[in-house]
Structures are given as C-alpha cells and as structure tokens.
Amino acid sequence: MTVTPGILLDLRIANMRRKMRSKMRQVNTKVLIVLISSFASVAFSEDFKTVNGKEYKDATIIRVEPDGIVVKTKSGITKVYFAELSKEIQERFHYDQQKAGAYSATQAANYTAYQKQQQDAQRERDDAAAKNNAILAEQEAAKNRTQALQARYDELQKQEDDLLRQIGEAKQPGPAYYGGKNNRTLLHHPNPQKSHLPLLQSHLSDVRRERTEVRKQLEKAQR
C-alpha cells in the first residue's frame, strides 16, 4: 500500500495532537494536585483540649507529625503531642504509638547531635578567642617591655651624661689665686670634688655596663 505525502502529513499532525492532549492532561493533573495540597494546607481553626484539661482555642494545624500536631494560636506556635490528646483525635490523625516513639527517638537523637555540634562550635570559638586574647596579651606585654627598656635606656643615658659632667668637673683645678713671690704666680686651690673621682668613675662603669645590656635587650625586643 502506497502512502501519499498528504496522508503522511495528516498522520503526523494527528500524532502531535495526541501528544499535546496527553501533556495537557498531565499538566492539569499536576496543577490540580498542587491546588488540592494548597487548599488542604489552609486548615480551618478549631479547638483542642488535652486530657489534662489544657485548651488551645482557635488553633490552626500547620503540620502533622508522627508523635503530635503543630498548631498555631494567638499565643504562637505550639506542638501538642498525641499522648496528651484524646483517643478520638489520635484516631483522626492515624496515631501509631510505635511510629511515634521511633520518630521521637530520632528527633531526640538529632537534637542531641545538634546540641553537641553547637557545643563543639562554641568550644572552637572559645578556644580561638582564648588564643587570640593570649596573642594580644603577649603583644601588649612585649610592647610594655619594650617601652620599659626604652625608658630605662634613656634614663641610663642621662645618668651617664651626668656622671661624665661630674667627672669632668672633678678633674678641673680648684679656684685660682695669685701667690708666690710678689703674689704674681697663678695658683689653684685643691678641687674638693677630686676626691669623688674613683666613686664617680666606678658608678660610670656600672651605668655603662647596664646600658649596654639594656641596649641588647631592646634590640632583641624590637626584632
């Protein structure tokens, strides 16, 4: 049997139309499912009362979990466990004690793991903060040591300059006067500071020795 080009084209068009109708049905089904889910999620408000007499007025169910329902009231969002509710409500939501226990155990384990993770993270932050504080404290201590060494070095330099001045003065001759024959010879009285020269020179040696040591420490601290 020979198929003409026109018939072949019609067959192709018919096949494309069937595929389009099938896709439209699939899309409409998905849209319908989404709409049903959306309408189902917009639950109406109702009152719940626990077996202990606690009431939840105008509560909207926002989530159903194996071990209870999460409701929203004027006071906020609360979870009410099926164990606290009547048998009627338990049956309404297909409460299964075994599944609820397994779910609660999983939630508890997840919460414990989450707490441990948070504690570990906090401990790491605390350790990092402690190390950072220790570094800052060491830097501050090093800065203070450097400043103290610099102050001591400056003080020793002043002491050295003062000692050199005193030694220079002690080496000078005493007050001049004229004596000898005809009172024309220039003479000098003894310098009273000359007797201090050994002590001054010994002190100068100590100051210079300490200043040298302080300079070494200062150079090391400034590296």
Secondary structure as the mmCIF struct_conf table of DSSP 4:
data_model
#
loop_
_struct_conf.conf_type_id
_struct_conf.id
_struct_conf.beg_label_comp_id
_struct_conf.beg_label_asym_id
_struct_conf.beg_label_seq_id
_struct_conf.end_label_comp_id
_struct_conf.end_label_asym_id
_struct_conf.end_label_seq_id
HELX_LH_PP_P HELX_LH_PP_P1 THR A 2 THR A 4
HELX_RH_AL_P HELX_RH_AL_P1 PRO A 5 SER A 41
BEND BEND1 VAL A 42 VAL A 42
HELX_LH_PP_P HELX_LH_PP_P2 ALA A 43 PHE A 44
STRN STRN1 SER A 45 LYS A 49
TURN_TY1_P TURN_TY1_P1 VAL A 51 ASN A 52
BEND BEND2 GLY A 53 GLY A 53
STRN STRN2 GLU A 55 GLU A 65
TURN_TY1_P TURN_TY1_P2 PRO A 66 ASP A 67
STRN STRN3 GLY A 68 THR A 73
TURN_TY1_P TURN_TY1_P3 LYS A 74 SER A 75
STRN STRN4 GLY A 76 TYR A 81
HELX_RH_3T_P HELX_RH_3T_P1 PHE A 82 GLU A 84
BEND BEND3 LEU A 85 LEU A 85
HELX_RH_AL_P HELX_RH_AL_P2 LYS A 87 ARG A 92
TURN_TY1_P TURN_TY1_P4 PHE A 93 HIS A 94
HELX_RH_AL_P HELX_RH_AL_P3 GLN A 97 LYS A 171
BEND BEND4 GLN A 172 GLN A 172
STRN STRN5 ALA A 176 GLY A 179
TURN_TY1_P TURN_TY1_P5 GLY A 180 GLY A 180
HELX_RH_3T_P HELX_RH_3T_P2 LYS A 181 ASN A 183
STRN STRN6 THR A 185 HIS A 188
HELX_RH_3T_P HELX_RH_3T_P3 PRO A 192 HIS A 196
HELX_RH_AL_P HELX_RH_AL_P4 LEU A 197 ALA A 221
TURN_TY1_P TURN_TY1_P6 GLN A 222 GLN A 222
#
